[in-house]
Amino acid sequence: MPEIAEVETVRNVLKEKILHKEIKSVNILYDKIIESDLNEFKSVLVGNEFEDILRKGKWLIFALKNHYLLSHLRMEGKYFIKDSKEKIVKHEHIIISFVDGTDLRYHDTRKFGRMKLIKKSDLDKTIEIAKQGKEPMDKDLTSDYLLSKFKGKRLPIKTVLLDQEIISGLGNIYANEVLFAACINPLKKASVVTKEECERIITSSKKIIKKAIEMGGTTIKSYTSSLGVTGHYQDYLCVHKKEGLPCPKCGRPIKKIKIGGRSTYYCEVCQK
């Protein structure tokens, strides 16, 4: 699944490619992706233009004149920019065509992605945005904030870190890496995580996400090249997908377990 670094990379590339281009038409080939009235969706977009592209957590926010188009890539959603004359291929579900002869095409093998049109004045009241927690780079992400969120939670810290209402945009890959960098066992109950450990989580999150964004994200099976971008942070991963390989700190084999149904990689020695 694309996480915060991958979504930020998509945002930055799209900003260079599609802003201020008049939209000529919208072709919806799989309407379940759209969580708005289809006729309104088309009528608002056609003749309009994207003025900016924002992001909150894993949500892309396309700014139109009076509306925002929210887009979540979910498991395998991708955007491609193509010549309008190119044949529409399998799994291209939403085609936004511009007057300059190019398309913005939304491709999603699993069809899990979602788009939603809202009025600009409703952004902060929209549940998808309002419920997002602090982002890794947010100055308000503090140890006191995390302690308040972890209080009473007997779930493993790995599971709690994936809660978007606590840390927004942090997904499975980076949660594994953050916990390794912070020397915290992923099975440890969130309720007993200490203030000092919270500080390590924050420091590691900021460092890892900053580097991941610089590297264009992580290219693995669920996030591969689109928009001409291939991420390179996989070259810096310490534990994710490293089962059986030596820990970069102590040399013991990295272990893989399931926590909350998610593949979790960690070092039993360094993350006691």
N, C-alpha and C positions, 0 to 999 in steps of 0.2 A: 504493500500500500504506500502511495506517495505520502511522505511526512512533511513536516514544516520546511525542511531544507529543499526538498524537491518541489513543493508548491511555490515557494519563494522563487526558485529558479524559473519555473513556468511563468510566473507573474512578470519577472524582469524581462524575459525574452518576448512575451506577448506585448509588453509595453513598447518595445522597439519596433514591433511589426504591424500592429493593427490599430493604434490610436488614431482618431480623427479621420477615419475612412468611412464614407457613407455606406450604410447597409442597404443593399439592393433587395435582398429576399432572404427568407428563412425557410428551410426545408426540414420538417420534423419527420423522421423515419421510424422512430420508436418513442411514442408520446409519453410512456410511463416515466421517462427521465424528467419530464417537465412537471413541476408541482404547482403550476399556475394555469389559469384558463388559456387554452391554446390560441384562441383568436386574439386575446389581449396580448399574449406573448409576442405574436407575430406583428400585430399592429403597432406596438410600442417600439420594437426593434427596427422595422422597415422605415427607412428615411432618417433614422437616428445614427449616432456614432458613439463609439466608446471614447469617453473623455479622459478616463484614467482607469487603472486597475489596482485595487487595494487587496489586502489579505488580512484575515483574522483566523488564527489557528490554521486549519487545513482548508478553509473556505476561501475561494477566489471571489472577489467582489468587483464586478465590471460596472463602472460608473457611466450611466447614460445621462441625458439631459435632466430628467425628473425622476428617474428610477435607478435602482441597482439590480443587476442580474447576479444572483448568488450561484456559485457553482462548486460542487464538491466532487472530487475525482474518485472517491471511495477506493476500491481495491485496485482497479487497473485502468481508470480513465486517463485519457491523453488528449491533447490538442495538437492538431497538425494544420499547417498553412499550405494550401495547394492552389494551383491554377484551377479556375472554375471549369475549365474544359476537361480536366482529368476525370476519369471514371470514378464514380463513388464505389468504394470497396466495402467488403463485408465488415460489419461492426462500426461503420461510420453512421451515427444515429442522428446527429444534429448538424446541419450544414448552414452556416451563416455566410452568405455571399455578399461581397462588396462591389461597388460600382467600378473599381479598378480591375476587375477580372480575377480577383483572388478569393479564396474561401478560407474561413476558419471552420475546421471540421472537428467535431467531438467524436472520438473513437473509444469504445468501451466494450471489451470482450464479454464481460460478465453482466453488463447493463445495470450495475449497481449505482452508478453516478446519479447525481440529482442537480437540477437547476430550478431556481425559483425567482420570480420577478417581484420586487417590492418597491414601494415608494421610498424616496430618499429619506423622508421624514420618519419612516418607520424602522430604519436600520437598527437603532439601539433597542427597539422594542421587539424585534424579530427574535424568536426563541433560539434559532440556530446561532445567532451572534451573541445575544444577551447572556447565554449560559456558558460562554467560553471563559476559561480561567486565564490566569496570567501566562504570558509567553516567556520562554526561556530568557530572552534579552530584556524583558520588562524590568525596570528599576524597582517596581513594586513586588517583584517576586523575592520575598525575604524569608528568612528562617522562621520568623514569627507567623507569617502567612501560611507556610507549609505545616507548621506544628498545629495550627488551628484547623487545617483541613484534614490532617492525619489523625487528630484526636478521636479516639473511640473506634477507629477503623481497624478491625482484626484481619482484614484481607492482607495478602502479601504485598509488600511495597511495590513489587513489579506491577501487579494489577492496578494498584492505586495510581501509579505514575501514568498509566494509560488513560486515566479518567480525564477527558478533555475539559471538564469543569474545574479541574485543579491546575494542571499545566496544559495549556492549549498548544496543540501541534506536535506534541511529543508522542511518537508511535513506537512500535515494537523494536525496530532497529536501534533507535537512539536511546530508548529506555534500557536496553541491554548494555549499551556502551557507557551510558551515564553511571549505572550501578557498578560496573566494573571499575571505572575511573574513580568512583567515590568509595570503593572498597566496601560495598554493602551487599550482603547476601540477598538475592531477589526474593527468597522465601520469608525473610524477616517481616513480622507483622508491622504494618504502618504505624500502629498506635504506640509502638515502643521505639520508633526511630528518634534519635536524640537531636537536639538543636545543632550540635556540631556536625552530625551526619547530614542534616538539612543544608547546612552551609556548603558541605562537600557536593551535595546534589546540585545546588544552584551553580556553584563554580564550574563543575563538570558540564552541566547543561549548556551554560553560556559558551564555554570553550569549544565543545563538540559541535554545537549547532552553528556557531560562527565559522568554524573550519569547513563544515559540511556545505554551507551556503557558498563559501569561496570555491569549493570543489564542484559545485553544480549538483550536489546531492549524491545519492548512492545508487548506482546502477546494478540492480539484481533482477531476478525474474519478474517481480511485480512492478518494477519501475525501470523501463528501458528507454532508449533514446527516442525522443520526439522533439519536434521543433528544431531538429538539427543539434540537439544538446545531449550529451552523454555525461552522466555524473562520474566523478572519480573518487568520491570519499570511500568507496569500498576498499581502496588501497590503504586506508588508514584504520579500518575496523580492527579492533583487538579481540573481540569474542564472537560477534554475530556471525553465524554460519561457519564457525571455526571448530566445530565438534571434533575432538580427538587430536587437534593440533596443540602444540605446546603454548602455554600461557606466555605472553610476552614479558611478564614480570618474573615468574618463578619457574617456568618450564614445565609445569605439570599439565596434563591434558585438559583441554577445555571440555566441560560437560554440557550436555543438552538435556533439558527436562521440559515438561509442559506445565505452565502455570496459567490457570484460567483459559485453557485451550490455546494459548499462544506459545510458540517455540521460544525457549529461554536459554541463553548461553551464558555460562559463568565459570569462574575458577573457584573450586572448593577451598583452595588454600588462601588465595588473596581476598576472597569474599566469604570469610567464615561467618 
